[in-house]
Amino acid sequence: MKYLHFIFILLVSATAYSQEDMLIQYNQAESQLKSGNTAGAYTLFKELYPKVKLQDTLYNYTLWYYVGAANRT
């Protein structure tokens, strides 16, 4: 019973704290930036930047690429 309870808590915490949609958008923006489409990457990073929390590890990367894409356009 304790094993099932432990697995349930792990599954709930993993889904509650997941940021899968933001990570997908980040990967799309990064791939556009690598392919040379800085305008498309800039718009994706511009949409993503307000969504990411300050304490999130994705925040620094989003801010870095957002500013970098803004300078390239």
Distance bins in CASP14 RR format, pairs under 12 A and 6 or more apart:
PFRMAT RR
TARGET T0000
AUTHOR 0000-0000-0000
RMODE 2
METHOD distances of the structure
MODEL  1
1 7 0 0 0 0 0 1 0 0 0 0 0
1 8 0 0 0 0 0 1 0 0 0 0 0
2 8 0 0 0 0 0 1 0 0 0 0 0
2 9 0 0 0 0 0 1 0 0 0 0 0
3 9 0 0 0 0 0 1 0 0 0 0 0
3 10 0 0 0 0 0 1 0 0 0 0 0
4 10 0 0 0 0 0 1 0 0 0 0 0
4 11 0 0 0 0 0 1 0 0 0 0 0
5 11 0 0 0 0 0 1 0 0 0 0 0
5 12 0 0 0 0 0 1 0 0 0 0 0
6 12 0 0 0 0 0 1 0 0 0 0 0
6 13 0 0 0 0 0 1 0 0 0 0 0
7 13 0 0 0 0 0 1 0 0 0 0 0
7 14 0 0 0 0 0 1 0 0 0 0 0
8 14 0 0 0 0 0 1 0 0 0 0 0
8 15 0 0 0 0 0 1 0 0 0 0 0
9 15 0 0 0 0 0 1 0 0 0 0 0
9 16 0 0 0 0 0 1 0 0 0 0 0
10 16 0 0 0 0 0 1 0 0 0 0 0
10 17 0 0 0 0 0 1 0 0 0 0 0
11 17 0 0 0 0 0 1 0 0 0 0 0
11 18 0 0 0 0 0 1 0 0 0 0 0
12 18 0 0 0 0 0 1 0 0 0 0 0
14 20 0 0 0 0 0 1 0 0 0 0 0
17 53 0 0 0 0 0 1 0 0 0 0 0
17 55 0 0 0 0 0 1 0 0 0 0 0
17 56 0 0 0 0 0 1 0 0 0 0 0
17 57 0 0 0 0 0 1 0 0 0 0 0
18 24 0 0 0 0 0 1 0 0 0 0 0
18 56 0 0 0 0 0 1 0 0 0 0 0
19 25 0 0 0 0 1 0 0 0 0 0 0
19 26 0 0 0 0 1 0 0 0 0 0 0
19 27 0 0 0 0 0 1 0 0 0 0 0
19 48 0 0 0 0 0 1 0 0 0 0 0
19 51 0 0 0 0 1 0 0 0 0 0 0
19 52 0 0 0 0 1 0 0 0 0 0 0
19 53 0 0 0 0 1 0 0 0 0 0 0
19 55 0 0 0 0 0 1 0 0 0 0 0
19 56 1 0 0 1 0 0 0 0 0 0 0
19 57 0 0 0 0 1 0 0 0 0 0 0
19 58 1 0 0 1 0 0 0 0 0 0 0
19 59 0 0 0 0 0 1 0 0 0 0 0
19 62 0 0 0 0 0 1 0 0 0 0 0
20 26 0 0 0 0 0 1 0 0 0 0 0
20 27 0 0 0 0 0 1 0 0 0 0 0
20 58 0 0 0 0 0 1 0 0 0 0 0
21 27 0 0 0 0 0 1 0 0 0 0 0
21 28 0 0 0 0 0 1 0 0 0 0 0
21 47 0 0 0 0 0 1 0 0 0 0 0
21 48 0 0 0 0 1 0 0 0 0 0 0
21 51 0 0 0 0 1 0 0 0 0 0 0
21 52 0 0 0 0 0 1 0 0 0 0 0
21 58 0 0 0 0 0 1 0 0 0 0 0
22 28 0 0 0 0 0 1 0 0 0 0 0
22 29 0 0 0 0 0 1 0 0 0 0 0
22 44 0 0 0 0 0 1 0 0 0 0 0
22 45 0 0 0 0 0 1 0 0 0 0 0
22 47 0 0 0 0 0 1 0 0 0 0 0
22 48 1 0 0 1 0 0 0 0 0 0 0
22 49 0 0 0 0 0 1 0 0 0 0 0
22 50 0 0 0 0 0 1 0 0 0 0 0
22 51 1 0 1 0 0 0 0 0 0 0 0
22 52 1 0 0 1 0 0 0 0 0 0 0
22 53 0 0 0 0 1 0 0 0 0 0 0
22 56 0 0 0 0 1 0 0 0 0 0 0
22 57 0 0 0 0 0 1 0 0 0 0 0
22 58 1 0 0 1 0 0 0 0 0 0 0
22 59 0 0 0 0 0 1 0 0 0 0 0
22 61 0 0 0 0 0 1 0 0 0 0 0
22 62 0 0 0 0 1 0 0 0 0 0 0
23 29 0 0 0 0 0 1 0 0 0 0 0
23 30 0 0 0 0 0 1 0 0 0 0 0
23 48 0 0 0 0 1 0 0 0 0 0 0
23 51 0 0 0 0 0 1 0 0 0 0 0
23 52 0 0 0 0 0 1 0 0 0 0 0
23 56 0 0 0 0 0 1 0 0 0 0 0
23 57 0 0 0 0 0 1 0 0 0 0 0
23 58 1 0 0 1 0 0 0 0 0 0 0
23 61 0 0 0 0 0 1 0 0 0 0 0
23 62 0 0 0 0 0 1 0 0 0 0 0
24 30 0 0 0 0 0 1 0 0 0 0 0
24 31 0 0 0 0 0 1 0 0 0 0 0
24 44 0 0 0 0 0 1 0 0 0 0 0
24 48 0 0 0 0 0 1 0 0 0 0 0
24 58 0 0 0 0 0 1 0 0 0 0 0
25 31 0 0 0 0 0 1 0 0 0 0 0
25 32 0 0 0 0 0 1 0 0 0 0 0
25 40 0 0 0 0 0 1 0 0 0 0 0
25 41 0 0 0 0 0 1 0 0 0 0 0
25 43 0 0 0 0 0 1 0 0 0 0 0
25 44 1 0 0 1 0 0 0 0 0 0 0
25 45 0 0 0 0 1 0 0 0 0 0 0
25 46 0 0 0 0 0 1 0 0 0 0 0
25 47 1 0 0 1 0 0 0 0 0 0 0
25 48 1 0 1 0 0 0 0 0 0 0 0
25 49 0 0 0 0 0 1 0 0 0 0 0
25 51 0 0 0 0 1 0 0 0 0 0 0
25 52 0 0 0 0 1 0 0 0 0 0 0
25 58 0 0 0 0 0 1 0 0 0 0 0
25 62 0 0 0 0 1 0 0 0 0 0 0
25 65 0 0 0 0 0 1 0 0 0 0 0
26 32 0 0 0 0 0 1 0 0 0 0 0
26 33 0 0 0 0 0 1 0 0 0 0 0
26 41 0 0 0 0 0 1 0 0 0 0 0
26 44 0 0 0 0 1 0 0 0 0 0 0
26 45 0 0 0 0 1 0 0 0 0 0 0
26 47 0 0 0 0 0 1 0 0 0 0 0
26 48 1 0 0 1 0 0 0 0 0 0 0
26 49 0 0 0 0 0 1 0 0 0 0 0
26 51 0 0 0 0 0 1 0 0 0 0 0
26 52 0 0 0 0 1 0 0 0 0 0 0
26 56 0 0 0 0 0 1 0 0 0 0 0
26 57 0 0 0 0 0 1 0 0 0 0 0
26 58 1 0 0 1 0 0 0 0 0 0 0
26 59 0 0 0 0 0 1 0 0 0 0 0
26 60 0 0 0 0 0 1 0 0 0 0 0
26 61 1 0 0 1 0 0 0 0 0 0 0
26 62 1 0 0 1 0 0 0 0 0 0 0
26 63 0 0 0 0 0 1 0 0 0 0 0
26 64 0 0 0 0 0 1 0 0 0 0 0
26 65 0 0 0 0 1 0 0 0 0 0 0
26 66 0 0 0 0 0 1 0 0 0 0 0
27 33 0 0 0 0 0 1 0 0 0 0 0
27 34 0 0 0 0 0 1 0 0 0 0 0
27 41 0 0 0 0 0 1 0 0 0 0 0
27 44 0 0 0 0 1 0 0 0 0 0 0
27 45 0 0 0 0 0 1 0 0 0 0 0
27 48 0 0 0 0 0 1 0 0 0 0 0
27 58 0 0 0 0 0 1 0 0 0 0 0
27 61 0 0 0 0 0 1 0 0 0 0 0
27 62 0 0 0 0 0 1 0 0 0 0 0
27 65 0 0 0 0 0 1 0 0 0 0 0
28 34 0 0 0 0 0 1 0 0 0 0 0
28 35 0 0 0 0 0 1 0 0 0 0 0
28 37 0 0 0 0 0 1 0 0 0 0 0
28 40 0 0 0 0 1 0 0 0 0 0 0
28 41 0 0 0 0 1 0 0 0 0 0 0
28 43 0 0 0 0 0 1 0 0 0 0 0
28 44 1 0 1 0 0 0 0 0 0 0 0
28 45 0 0 0 0 0 1 0 0 0 0 0
28 47 0 0 0 0 0 1 0 0 0 0 0
28 48 0 0 0 0 1 0 0 0 0 0 0
28 65 0 0 0 0 0 1 0 0 0 0 0
29 35 0 0 0 0 0 1 0 0 0 0 0
29 36 0 0 0 0 0 1 0 0 0 0 0
29 37 0 0 0 0 1 0 0 0 0 0 0
29 38 0 0 0 0 0 1 0 0 0 0 0
29 39 0 0 0 0 0 1 0 0 0 0 0
29 40 1 0 0 1 0 0 0 0 0 0 0
29 41 1 0 1 0 0 0 0 0 0 0 0
29 42 0 0 0 0 1 0 0 0 0 0 0
29 43 0 0 0 0 1 0 0 0 0 0 0
29 44 1 1 0 0 0 0 0 0 0 0 0
29 45 1 0 1 0 0 0 0 0 0 0 0
29 46 0 0 0 0 1 0 0 0 0 0 0
29 47 0 0 0 0 1 0 0 0 0 0 0
29 48 1 0 0 1 0 0 0 0 0 0 0
29 49 0 0 0 0 0 1 0 0 0 0 0
29 52 0 0 0 0 0 1 0 0 0 0 0
29 58 0 0 0 0 0 1 0 0 0 0 0
29 61 0 0 0 0 0 1 0 0 0 0 0
29 62 0 0 0 0 1 0 0 0 0 0 0
29 64 0 0 0 0 0 1 0 0 0 0 0
29 65 1 0 0 1 0 0 0 0 0 0 0
29 66 0 0 0 0 1 0 0 0 0 0 0
29 68 0 0 0 0 0 1 0 0 0 0 0
29 69 1 0 0 1 0 0 0 0 0 0 0
30 36 0 0 0 0 0 1 0 0 0 0 0
30 37 0 0 0 0 0 1 0 0 0 0 0
30 38 0 0 0 0 0 1 0 0 0 0 0
30 40 0 0 0 0 0 1 0 0 0 0 0
30 41 1 0 0 1 0 0 0 0 0 0 0
30 42 0 0 0 0 0 1 0 0 0 0 0
30 44 0 0 0 0 1 0 0 0 0 0 0
30 45 0 0 0 0 1 0 0 0 0 0 0
30 48 0 0 0 0 0 1 0 0 0 0 0
30 58 0 0 0 0 0 1 0 0 0 0 0
30 61 0 0 0 0 1 0 0 0 0 0 0
30 62 0 0 0 0 1 0 0 0 0 0 0
30 64 0 0 0 0 0 1 0 0 0 0 0
30 65 1 0 0 1 0 0 0 0 0 0 0
30 66 0 0 0 0 0 1 0 0 0 0 0
30 68 0 0 0 0 0 1 0 0 0 0 0
30 69 0 0 0 0 1 0 0 0 0 0 0
31 37 0 0 0 0 1 0 0 0 0 0 0
31 40 0 0 0 0 0 1 0 0 0 0 0
31 41 0 0 0 0 1 0 0 0 0 0 0
31 44 0 0 0 0 1 0 0 0 0 0 0
31 65 0 0 0 0 0 1 0 0 0 0 0
32 38 1 0 0 1 0 0 0 0 0 0 0
32 39 0 0 0 0 1 0 0 0 0 0 0
32 40 1 0 1 0 0 0 0 0 0 0 0
32 41 1 0 1 0 0 0 0 0 0 0 0
32 42 0 0 0 0 1 0 0 0 0 0 0
32 43 0 0 0 0 1 0 0 0 0 0 0
32 44 1 0 0 1 0 0 0 0 0 0 0
32 45 0 0 0 0 1 0 0 0 0 0 0
32 65 0 0 0 0 0 1 0 0 0 0 0
32 69 0 0 0 0 1 0 0 0 0 0 0
32 72 0 0 0 0 0 1 0 0 0 0 0
33 39 0 0 0 0 0 1 0 0 0 0 0
33 40 0 0 0 0 1 0 0 0 0 0 0
33 41 1 1 0 0 0 0 0 0 0 0 0
33 42 0 0 0 0 1 0 0 0 0 0 0
33 43 0 0 0 0 0 1 0 0 0 0 0
33 44 0 0 0 0 1 0 0 0 0 0 0
33 45 0 0 0 0 1 0 0 0 0 0 0
33 61 0 0 0 0 0 1 0 0 0 0 0
33 62 0 0 0 0 0 1 0 0 0 0 0
33 64 0 0 0 0 0 1 0 0 0 0 0
33 65 1 0 0 1 0 0 0 0 0 0 0
33 66 0 0 0 0 0 1 0 0 0 0 0
33 68 0 0 0 0 1 0 0 0 0 0 0
33 69 1 0 0 1 0 0 0 0 0 0 0
33 70 0 0 0 0 0 1 0 0 0 0 0
33 71 0 0 0 0 0 1 0 0 0 0 0
33 72 0 0 0 0 1 0 0 0 0 0 0
33 73 0 0 0 0 0 1 0 0 0 0 0
34 40 0 0 0 0 0 1 0 0 0 0 0
34 41 0 0 0 0 1 0 0 0 0 0 0
34 65 0 0 0 0 0 1 0 0 0 0 0
34 69 0 0 0 0 0 1 0 0 0 0 0
35 41 0 0 0 0 1 0 0 0 0 0 0
36 42 0 0 0 0 0 1 0 0 0 0 0
36 69 0 0 0 0 0 1 0 0 0 0 0
36 72 0 0 0 0 1 0 0 0 0 0 0
36 73 0 0 0 0 0 1 0 0 0 0 0
37 43 0 0 0 0 1 0 0 0 0 0 0
37 44 0 0 0 0 1 0 0 0 0 0 0
37 45 0 0 0 0 0 1 0 0 0 0 0
37 69 0 0 0 0 1 0 0 0 0 0 0
37 72 0 0 0 0 0 1 0 0 0 0 0
37 73 0 0 0 0 0 1 0 0 0 0 0
38 44 0 0 0 0 0 1 0 0 0 0 0
38 45 0 0 0 0 1 0 0 0 0 0 0
38 46 0 0 0 0 0 1 0 0 0 0 0
38 65 0 0 0 0 0 1 0 0 0 0 0
38 66 0 0 0 0 0 1 0 0 0 0 0
38 68 0 0 0 0 1 0 0 0 0 0 0
38 69 1 0 1 0 0 0 0 0 0 0 0
38 70 0 0 0 0 1 0 0 0 0 0 0
38 71 0 0 0 0 1 0 0 0 0 0 0
38 72 1 0 1 0 0 0 0 0 0 0 0
38 73 1 0 1 0 0 0 0 0 0 0 0
39 45 0 0 0 0 0 1 0 0 0 0 0
39 46 0 0 0 0 0 1 0 0 0 0 0
39 69 0 0 0 0 1 0 0 0 0 0 0
39 70 0 0 0 0 0 1 0 0 0 0 0
39 72 0 0 0 0 1 0 0 0 0 0 0
39 73 1 0 1 0 0 0 0 0 0 0 0
40 46 0 0 0 0 1 0 0 0 0 0 0
40 47 0 0 0 0 0 1 0 0 0 0 0
40 48 0 0 0 0 0 1 0 0 0 0 0
40 65 0 0 0 0 0 1 0 0 0 0 0
40 66 0 0 0 0 0 1 0 0 0 0 0
40 69 0 0 0 0 1 0 0 0 0 0 0
40 70 0 0 0 0 0 1 0 0 0 0 0
40 72 0 0 0 0 0 1 0 0 0 0 0
40 73 0 0 0 0 1 0 0 0 0 0 0
41 47 0 0 0 0 0 1 0 0 0 0 0
41 48 0 0 0 0 0 1 0 0 0 0 0
41 62 0 0 0 0 0 1 0 0 0 0 0
41 65 1 0 0 1 0 0 0 0 0 0 0
41 66 0 0 0 0 1 0 0 0 0 0 0
41 67 0 0 0 0 0 1 0 0 0 0 0
41 68 0 0 0 0 1 0 0 0 0 0 0
41 69 1 0 1 0 0 0 0 0 0 0 0
41 70 0 0 0 0 1 0 0 0 0 0 0
41 71 0 0 0 0 0 1 0 0 0 0 0
41 72 0 0 0 0 1 0 0 0 0 0 0
41 73 0 0 0 0 1 0 0 0 0 0 0
42 48 0 0 0 0 0 1 0 0 0 0 0
42 49 0 0 0 0 0 1 0 0 0 0 0
42 62 0 0 0 0 0 1 0 0 0 0 0
42 65 0 0 0 0 1 0 0 0 0 0 0
42 66 1 0 0 1 0 0 0 0 0 0 0
42 67 0 0 0 0 1 0 0 0 0 0 0
42 68 0 0 0 0 1 0 0 0 0 0 0
42 69 1 0 1 0 0 0 0 0 0 0 0
42 70 1 0 0 1 0 0 0 0 0 0 0
42 71 0 0 0 0 1 0 0 0 0 0 0
42 72 1 0 0 1 0 0 0 0 0 0 0
42 73 1 0 1 0 0 0 0 0 0 0 0
43 49 0 0 0 0 0 1 0 0 0 0 0
43 66 0 0 0 0 0 1 0 0 0 0 0
43 69 0 0 0 0 1 0 0 0 0 0 0
43 70 0 0 0 0 0 1 0 0 0 0 0
43 73 0 0 0 0 1 0 0 0 0 0 0
44 51 0 0 0 0 0 1 0 0 0 0 0
44 62 0 0 0 0 1 0 0 0 0 0 0
44 65 0 0 0 0 1 0 0 0 0 0 0
44 66 0 0 0 0 1 0 0 0 0 0 0
44 69 0 0 0 0 1 0 0 0 0 0 0
45 51 0 0 0 0 0 1 0 0 0 0 0
45 52 0 0 0 0 1 0 0 0 0 0 0
45 58 0 0 0 0 0 1 0 0 0 0 0
45 59 0 0 0 0 0 1 0 0 0 0 0
45 61 0 0 0 0 1 0 0 0 0 0 0
45 62 1 0 0 1 0 0 0 0 0 0 0
45 63 0 0 0 0 1 0 0 0 0 0 0
45 64 0 0 0 0 1 0 0 0 0 0 0
45 65 1 0 1 0 0 0 0 0 0 0 0
45 66 1 1 0 0 0 0 0 0 0 0 0
45 67 0 0 0 0 1 0 0 0 0 0 0
45 68 0 0 0 0 1 0 0 0 0 0 0
45 69 1 0 1 0 0 0 0 0 0 0 0
45 70 0 0 0 0 1 0 0 0 0 0 0
45 71 0 0 0 0 0 1 0 0 0 0 0
45 72 0 0 0 0 0 1 0 0 0 0 0
45 73 0 0 0 0 0 1 0 0 0 0 0
46 52 0 0 0 0 0 1 0 0 0 0 0
46 62 0 0 0 0 1 0 0 0 0 0 0
46 63 0 0 0 0 0 1 0 0 0 0 0
46 65 0 0 0 0 0 1 0 0 0 0 0
46 66 1 0 0 1 0 0 0 0 0 0 0
46 67 0 0 0 0 0 1 0 0 0 0 0
46 68 0 0 0 0 0 1 0 0 0 0 0
46 69 0 0 0 0 1 0 0 0 0 0 0
46 70 0 0 0 0 1 0 0 0 0 0 0
46 73 0 0 0 0 0 1 0 0 0 0 0
47 62 0 0 0 0 0 1 0 0 0 0 0
47 66 0 0 0 0 1 0 0 0 0 0 0
48 56 0 0 0 0 0 1 0 0 0 0 0
48 58 0 0 0 0 1 0 0 0 0 0 0
48 59 0 0 0 0 1 0 0 0 0 0 0
48 61 0 0 0 0 0 1 0 0 0 0 0
48 62 1 0 1 0 0 0 0 0 0 0 0
48 63 0 0 0 0 0 1 0 0 0 0 0
48 65 0 0 0 0 1 0 0 0 0 0 0
48 66 1 0 0 1 0 0 0 0 0 0 0
48 69 0 0 0 0 0 1 0 0 0 0 0
49 56 0 0 0 0 0 1 0 0 0 0 0
49 58 0 0 0 0 0 1 0 0 0 0 0
49 59 0 0 0 0 1 0 0 0 0 0 0
49 60 0 0 0 0 0 1 0 0 0 0 0
49 61 0 0 0 0 0 1 0 0 0 0 0
49 62 1 0 1 0 0 0 0 0 0 0 0
49 63 1 0 0 1 0 0 0 0 0 0 0
49 64 0 0 0 0 0 1 0 0 0 0 0
49 65 0 0 0 0 1 0 0 0 0 0 0
49 66 1 0 1 0 0 0 0 0 0 0 0
49 67 0 0 0 0 1 0 0 0 0 0 0
49 68 0 0 0 0 0 1 0 0 0 0 0
49 69 0 0 0 0 0 1 0 0 0 0 0
49 70 0 0 0 0 0 1 0 0 0 0 0
50 59 0 0 0 0 0 1 0 0 0 0 0
50 62 0 0 0 0 1 0 0 0 0 0 0
50 63 0 0 0 0 0 1 0 0 0 0 0
50 66 0 0 0 0 0 1 0 0 0 0 0
51 58 0 0 0 0 1 0 0 0 0 0 0
51 59 0 0 0 0 1 0 0 0 0 0 0
51 62 0 0 0 0 1 0 0 0 0 0 0
51 66 0 0 0 0 0 1 0 0 0 0 0
52 58 1 0 1 0 0 0 0 0 0 0 0
52 59 1 0 1 0 0 0 0 0 0 0 0
52 60 0 0 0 0 1 0 0 0 0 0 0
52 61 0 0 0 0 1 0 0 0 0 0 0
52 62 1 0 1 0 0 0 0 0 0 0 0
52 63 0 0 0 0 1 0 0 0 0 0 0
52 64 0 0 0 0 0 1 0 0 0 0 0
52 65 0 0 0 0 0 1 0 0 0 0 0
52 66 0 0 0 0 1 0 0 0 0 0 0
53 59 1 0 0 1 0 0 0 0 0 0 0
53 60 0 0 0 0 0 1 0 0 0 0 0
53 62 0 0 0 0 0 1 0 0 0 0 0
53 63 0 0 0 0 0 1 0 0 0 0 0
54 60 0 0 0 0 1 0 0 0 0 0 0
54 62 0 0 0 0 0 1 0 0 0 0 0
54 63 0 0 0 0 1 0 0 0 0 0 0
56 62 0 0 0 0 1 0 0 0 0 0 0
56 63 0 0 0 0 0 1 0 0 0 0 0
57 63 0 0 0 0 0 1 0 0 0 0 0
58 64 0 0 0 0 0 1 0 0 0 0 0
58 65 0 0 0 0 0 1 0 0 0 0 0
58 66 0 0 0 0 0 1 0 0 0 0 0
59 65 0 0 0 0 0 1 0 0 0 0 0
59 66 0 0 0 0 0 1 0 0 0 0 0
60 66 0 0 0 0 0 1 0 0 0 0 0
60 67 0 0 0 0 0 1 0 0 0 0 0
61 67 0 0 0 0 0 1 0 0 0 0 0
61 68 0 0 0 0 0 1 0 0 0 0 0
62 68 0 0 0 0 0 1 0 0 0 0 0
62 69 0 0 0 0 0 1 0 0 0 0 0
63 69 0 0 0 0 0 1 0 0 0 0 0
63 70 0 0 0 0 0 1 0 0 0 0 0
64 70 0 0 0 0 0 1 0 0 0 0 0
64 71 0 0 0 0 0 1 0 0 0 0 0
65 71 0 0 0 0 0 1 0 0 0 0 0
65 72 0 0 0 0 0 1 0 0 0 0 0
66 72 0 0 0 0 0 1 0 0 0 0 0
66 73 0 0 0 0 0 1 0 0 0 0 0
67 73 0 0 0 0 0 1 0 0 0 0 0
END
